């Protein structure tokens, strides 16, 4: 399986570097509560997630991380 075939619709175009960038931004904001961070990556997750929450989910959730989805979200129209 190639790396290209593992990219899902709405995911990062360059998963390694974009996830690292989001993670650095998250850690910086967690270390400085009250600071508003900006994400420079582009993600188009399925509704109802927005771009920022989708980028955070792509960064922190992987095949080793269990994720609970509400019934409404688990039935989203994502392909």
C-alpha positions in Angstrom: 0.0 0.0 0.0 1.5 3.4 -1.0 1.4 6.5 1.1 -0.8 8.2 -1.5 -3.5 5.5 -1.2 -3.7 6.1 2.5 -4.9 9.7 2.1 -8.6 10.1 2.7 -10.8 12.8 1.4 -10.4 15.9 3.5 -7.1 14.8 5.0 -3.8 16.7 5.0 -2.0 16.8 1.6 1.3 16.3 3.4 0.3 14.3 6.5 3.7 14.2 8.3 4.7 17.9 8.1 1.2 19.3 8.5 0.4 17.1 11.5 3.7 18.3 13.1 2.8 21.9 12.4 -0.6 21.5 14.0 0.9 19.7 17.0 3.5 22.4 17.6 0.7 25.0 17.5 -1.4 23.0 19.9 1.4 22.6 22.4 2.3 26.3 22.2 -1.3 27.2 22.9 -1.6 24.7 25.7 1.5 26.1 27.3 0.1 29.7 27.1 -3.6 29.6 28.0 -5.5 32.5 26.6 -3.4 32.8 23.5 -5.3 32.3 20.2 -3.3 30.2 17.8 -3.6 30.0 14.1 -3.3 26.9 12.0 -1.6 27.2 8.6 -2.7 23.8 7.3 -5.7 23.0 5.1 -8.1 20.2 6.0 -11.6 19.7 4.8 -13.2 17.3 7.3 -16.8 16.0 7.0 -19.5 18.1 8.7 -20.1 19.1 11.4 -16.3 19.4 12.0 -14.7 22.7 11.0 -11.3 23.1 9.4 -9.5 23.7 12.8 -11.3 20.9 14.7 -10.7 18.6 11.7 -7.0 19.5 11.7 -6.7 18.8 15.4 -8.5 15.4 15.0 -6.2 14.4 12.1 -3.2 15.3 14.3 -4.2 13.7 17.6 -6.3 10.7 16.4 -4.6 7.8 14.7 -5.1 4.0 14.3 -3.8 3.5 17.9 -6.1 6.1 19.4 -9.7 5.1 20.1 -12.2 7.8 19.2 -15.8 7.9 20.3 -18.2 9.3 17.7 -21.8 10.4 18.5 -24.4 8.6 16.5 -25.0 11.8 14.5 -21.4 12.2 13.6 -20.8 8.5 12.9 -23.5 8.7 10.2 -22.0 11.7 8.4 -22.0 11.8 4.6 -18.3 11.4 4.2 -17.3 8.9 1.5 
